Amino acid sequence: MRDLSVRFRTYGGHVHALRQINLHIARGETLAIVGESGSGKSVTSQAIMGLLPTSTAQITSGTITFDGRELTTLKPAQWREIQGRRIALIFQDPMTALNPTLTIGEQMTEGVRRHMKYSADQAKARAIQMLELVGISSPQQRLKQFPHEFSGGMRQRIVIAIALMCDPDLLIADEPTTALDVTIQAQILALFRQIQARTGVAIILITHDLGVVAGVADRVTVMYAGQCVETAEVHALFAQPAHPYTRALLASVPRLDMPAASLKAIAGQPPDLFAPPDGCAFAARCRHAMRICHQITPPATALPDDGSVRCWLHDARAPQAARRM
């Protein structure tokens, strides 16, 4: 994804949801995208999947290249060849992602019968195989059941199984553990690691939970107000975050080894994306902000291990005292 910008037309004007986004992911890699609500995480996944609403959304600049193919110029029929087959999406809420009027078997086999021309028996065998992979017992009997007959954790596993039915090259998981208790969360994250080890699928994990990120990601991109403000290898990001917003996010996460009084909130509010600021989007909330931060958007500065950060504090011309944060 290179310099991608997306805006939405509303009655109040244009909302600039994504602004000059740059992302990349390799085969077999897990990239986590984190940030608070409204930062553009889900819009990023919709853009990759070709699910932006055509009536209101507009890609104003940039490209999305998947395995050498440009996606932003595809027609609907060409998108249907990719959606679910080459790129699959795990939706945030398994309660609404599954059709309550269809059996699990019907919902699981639809994709492979369309994309891979499987017969009914082949599709059923593939569905049983996928249910076994995600840890659903008695899969042959389960195919005849409806979504309401499963717990929330089992429904999430079924949604994952559906996404894997066509053996995609890229799996996008949008907040896959949000509605689950911590025990089921751990099981789902372990499942992602097992699936990736077996299939080599690339995974984009969209979340606001930094604990989830630490458990499964190889690299992390931090989004704020429709921009990627920092990308780093996961251990480097936790050990030495480069952007003040990343530092603030980490400081706001409770830990067992810290007193409750030390938990810090991020003061202020994200900027209005109807009229994004000229400078750094985080400047109004940043205690290290300089004059230039309010005037000019910082360029991407390279970090070790293929990382980058958008912050004037990392510019060679920034004062030494400011750089130490």
C-alpha positions in Angstrom: 0.0 0.0 0.0 1.7 3.2 -1.2 0.6 6.7 -0.3 -3.1 5.6 -0.1 -5.6 8.3 0.8 -9.4 7.6 1.2 -12.1 10.1 1.9 -15.9 9.7 2.5 -18.5 12.1 1.3 -21.0 13.1 3.9 -23.7 15.8 4.3 -21.2 17.7 6.4 -18.4 17.5 3.9 -15.5 15.1 3.2 -14.1 12.9 6.0 -10.4 12.2 5.2 -10.3 8.7 6.8 -6.9 7.6 5.4 -4.1 10.0 4.6 -1.0 8.8 2.7 -0.9 5.3 4.2 2.2 3.1 3.5 2.1 -0.5 4.5 3.7 -3.8 3.3 3.5 -7.4 4.4 5.4 -10.5 3.2 4.2 -14.1 2.9 4.0 -15.9 6.2 4.3 -12.6 8.2 2.0 -11.1 10.8 1.5 -7.4 10.7 -0.5 -5.8 13.5 -2.3 -2.5 12.9 -3.1 -0.7 16.2 -4.6 2.6 17.2 -7.6 4.1 19.0 -11.1 4.0 17.6 -11.5 6.2 14.5 -7.8 6.0 13.5 -8.6 4.3 10.2 -7.8 0.6 11.0 -11.0 -0.9 9.6 -11.1 1.5 6.6 -7.6 0.1 5.7 -8.9 -3.5 5.8 -12.0 -2.5 3.7 -9.7 -0.8 1.1 -7.5 -4.0 0.8 -10.6 -6.1 0.4 -12.4 -3.8 -2.1 -15.3 -3.3 0.3 -15.3 0.5 0.5 -18.9 1.7 -0.2 -18.8 3.0 -3.8 -21.6 5.5 -3.1 -19.6 7.5 -0.5 -15.9 6.4 -0.5 -13.3 7.7 -2.9 -9.6 6.7 -3.2 -8.0 10.1 -3.9 -4.4 8.9 -4.2 -2.1 5.9 -3.9 -2.0 2.3 -4.9 -2.6 -1.1 -3.4 -0.5 -3.9 -5.0 -1.2 -7.5 -4.2 1.2 -10.1 -5.6 2.1 -7.8 -8.4 -1.5 -6.8 -9.3 -2.9 -3.3 -8.8 -6.2 -3.6 -6.9 -7.5 0.0 -6.9 -8.4 -0.2 -10.6 -10.2 -3.5 -10.5 -13.8 -3.9 -11.7 -16.4 -5.6 -9.5 -16.2 -8.9 -11.4 -12.4 -8.9 -11.0 -12.7 -8.2 -7.3 -15.0 -11.2 -6.8 -12.1 -13.4 -8.1 -10.0 -12.2 -5.2 -12.4 -11.6 -2.3 -12.5 -14.8 -0.2 -10.2 -16.6 -2.6 -6.8 -14.8 -2.5 -7.7 -12.4 0.3 -10.0 -13.3 3.2 -11.5 -11.1 6.0 -12.5 -12.2 9.5 -15.1 -9.7 10.6 -15.1 -8.1 14.0 -18.4 -9.6 15.3 -19.1 -13.3 14.8 -22.7 -12.7 16.0 -23.5 -10.6 12.8 -20.9 -12.1 10.4 -22.9 -15.4 10.3 -26.3 -15.7 8.7 -28.7 -16.9 11.4 -31.0 -18.6 8.8 -28.4 -20.8 7.2 -26.6 -23.8 8.6 -22.9 -23.6 9.2 -22.3 -26.1 6.4 -24.1 -23.9 3.9 -22.1 -20.9 4.9 -18.8 -22.7 4.9 -19.2 -24.4 1.5 -20.5 -21.5 -0.6 -17.1 -20.0 -1.2 -15.3 -23.1 -2.4 -18.1 -24.1 -4.6 -18.0 -20.7 -6.3 -14.3 -20.0 -6.4 -12.8 -23.5 -6.7 -15.7 -25.3 -8.4 -15.9 -28.0 -5.7 -18.6 -30.6 -5.8 -21.0 -30.8 -2.8 -19.0 -33.8 -1.4 -15.7 -32.1 -1.9 -16.9 -28.9 -0.3 -18.3 -30.8 2.7 -15.0 -32.7 3.2 -13.1 -29.4 3.0 -15.5 -27.9 5.6 -14.9 -30.8 8.0 -11.2 -30.4 7.5 -11.3 -26.7 8.4 -13.6 -27.2 11.4 -11.1 -29.8 12.7 -8.2 -27.3 12.1 -9.9 -24.6 14.2 -10.7 -27.1 17.0 -14.4 -27.7 16.6 -15.3 -31.2 17.8 -17.7 -33.5 15.9 -17.4 -31.4 12.7 -19.7 -33.6 10.6 -22.6 -33.1 13.0 -21.8 -29.4 13.5 -22.2 -28.6 9.8 -26.0 -29.2 10.2 -26.3 -26.8 13.0 -27.2 -23.0 13.0 -25.1 -20.2 14.5 -27.3 -19.8 17.6 -26.3 -23.3 18.6 -22.7 -22.3 19.2 -21.0 -20.2 21.9 -19.3 -16.9 21.0 -15.9 -18.5 21.0 -17.0 -21.3 18.7 -18.7 -18.8 16.4 -15.4 -16.9 16.1 -13.6 -20.2 15.2 -16.2 -20.9 12.6 -15.7 -17.4 11.0 -12.0 -18.1 10.9 -12.7 -21.5 9.3 -14.9 -19.9 6.6 -12.1 -17.4 5.9 -9.6 -20.3 5.4 -11.8 -22.4 3.2 -10.3 -21.3 0.0 -6.7 -21.3 1.3 -6.1 -17.5 1.0 -2.7 -15.9 0.7 -3.6 -13.0 2.9 -5.9 -13.2 6.0 -7.2 -9.9 7.5 -8.5 -10.2 11.0 -10.5 -7.2 12.2 -10.6 -7.1 16.0 -11.0 -10.9 16.1 -10.9 -11.2 19.9 -12.8 -8.0 21.0 -16.0 -9.7 22.2 -14.2 -12.8 23.8 -13.1 -13.4 27.3 -9.4 -13.7 28.0 -9.3 -17.5 28.0 -11.0 -17.7 24.5 -8.7 -14.8 23.3 -5.7 -16.9 24.2 -7.1 -19.9 22.3 -7.8 -17.8 19.2 -4.4 -16.3 19.2 -2.8 -19.7 19.5 -5.0 -20.8 16.7 -3.6 -18.0 14.4 -0.1 -19.1 15.1 -0.9 -22.8 14.3 -2.7 -21.9 11.1 0.2 -19.7 9.9 2.7 -22.4 10.7 0.7 -24.9 8.7 -0.3 -22.8 5.7 2.2 -19.9 5.5 -0.6 -17.4 5.2 0.2 -13.7 5.7 -2.0 -12.1 8.5 -3.0 -8.5 9.0 -4.2 -8.3 12.6 -6.3 -5.1 13.3 -6.7 -4.4 17.0 -6.5 -1.9 19.8 -5.2 -4.5 22.3 -1.4 -4.2 22.7 -1.4 -7.4 24.6 -2.7 -9.3 21.6 0.0 -7.6 19.4 2.8 -8.7 21.7 1.6 -12.3 21.5 1.4 -12.8 17.7 2.8 -10.0 15.6 6.1 -9.8 13.8 5.8 -6.1 12.9 3.5 -3.3 14.2 2.0 -0.3 12.5 0.6 2.4 14.8 -2.2 4.5 13.2 -3.5 7.9 14.4 -6.0 10.1 12.7 -5.9 8.3 9.4 -2.1 8.2 9.2 0.6 5.6 10.0 2.8 7.3 12.6 5.1 4.5 13.4 6.0 1.0 12.0 8.5 -1.2 13.8 9.5 -4.8 14.6 7.3 -5.8 17.5 10.1 -6.2 20.1 11.6 -2.9 19.1 8.3 -1.1 19.4 7.7 -2.3 22.9 11.3 -1.8 24.1 11.9 1.6 22.5 8.8 3.3 21.0 9.8 6.2 18.7 6.7 8.2 18.4 5.1 10.1 21.4 1.7 8.7 20.5 3.1 5.1 20.7 4.7 5.9 24.0 1.4 7.3 25.3 -0.5 4.2 24.1 2.0 1.9 26.0 1.8 4.1 29.1 -2.0 3.8 29.1 -1.9 0.0 29.3 -2.3 -1.5 32.8 0.4 -3.9 33.9 0.7 -6.2 36.9 4.0 -4.7 38.0 2.7 -1.1 38.3 0.4 0.6 40.8 -3.0 1.6 39.5 -2.2 5.3 40.2 0.6 5.3 37.5 -1.9 4.5 34.7 -1.9 7.5 32.3 -4.6 8.7 30.0 -3.9 10.6 26.8 -5.2 14.1 27.3 -7.3 15.8 24.6 -9.2 14.4 21.6 -8.1 13.3 18.1 -8.4 15.9 15.4 -11.5 16.6 13.3 -11.0 14.6 10.0 -13.4 16.9 8.2 -10.5 19.4 8.4 -7.2 17.6 9.3 -4.5 19.8 10.7 -1.7 21.1 8.6 1.1 19.7 10.8 1.4 16.5 12.9 -2.1 15.2 13.8 -0.9 14.4 17.4 0.7 17.8 18.0 -2.2 19.2 20.0 -1.9 16.3 22.5 1.9 16.0 22.5 3.9 17.5 25.4 7.0 17.4 23.1 5.5 19.4 20.3 7.6 22.1 18.6 6.4 25.0 16.5 7.0 23.1 13.3 4.8 20.2 14.5 1.8 22.5 14.2 2.7 23.8 10.7 4.1 21.0 8.5 3.3 17.3 8.4 6.5 15.3 9.4 8.0 13.1 6.7 8.7 9.4 7.4 12.1 8.9 9.0 13.7 5.5 8.7 14.3 3.4 11.8 16.4 0.2 12.2 15.0 -3.1 10.9 12.8 -1.6 8.1 10.9 0.6 10.5 9.8 4.2 10.1 8.3 7.1 12.2 6.5 10.3 11.3 7.8 12.7 13.9 9.8 15.9 13.8 11.7 14.9 16.9 13.6 12.4 14.8 14.6 14.9 12.2 18.4 15.6 12.2 17.6 19.3 12.8 15.6 18.7 16.0 17.2 20.0 19.2 19.0 17.2 21.1 16.9 17.8 24.2 13.7 17.4 22.2 15.0 14.1 20.7 15.5 12.5 24.1 11.7 12.9 24.8 
